[in-house]
């Protein structure tokens, strides 16, 4: 911007500013009235409609599927995409914090007077890409499966009944809380239990079954499952035996 354009811009800005209304008390009063109306509407709806209360939380359940609020779906999906555990903090804290800092500092590093989107290709492109990326990640996060699922493919040599038993055992392992203490592939936690991604190469089926029935604390025993649901127990053992 040369001196003539800057002078014209300042002259037009001073004219528009003289025609406008002051922030205080005009804008403050208007925003205060609107905030008061919104607060009254919320209070009335809470008194008339009430709050939806669900059942009490059960800390012992292993079938609960944790899901964030819809406005955190993009972070939820970002965490699912970034698989290495050492990058978890970068996905949940680093990237959002960096974006927030850049947004706060925007008035300091974007000092140009131009505000038309077509004349600001870099800023417009960055804004559009950010919005599209957040919208896409939000969609993926909303349509994603349960975070307690095990996204591991069956070995290529499994067919028929063995393949069905592998898939059923994978579901039993996911729903039994194994991922709370063990890592299977990219899913689960790194402790306190050992990683099970290749447990089948170290222990035969008989040893796996004995370990499930008589585990080392704090792992719970699966003897009740073997007694009450032997099909699920056998499927779980078969699944673990195929992890190589």
CORQUIHU-V452243 format. One record per run of one state. SS is the DSSP state (2 for helix, 1 for strand, 0 for the rest). FROM is the first residue (numbers start at 1). LEN is the number of residues. Records with the same first field share a line. If there is no record, write none. Layout:
SS->FROM-LEN + FROM-LEN
This chain:
0->1-2 + 20-3 + 49-21 + 82-3 + 105-1 + 110-7 + 120-1 + 144-16 + 176-2 + 181-2 + 185-2 + 189-10 + 202-3 + 214-9 + 229-1 + 242-3
2->3-17 + 23-26 + 70-12 + 85-20 + 106-4 + 117-3 + 121-23 + 160-16 + 178-3 + 199-3 + 205-9 + 223-6 + 230-12
1->183-2 + 187-2
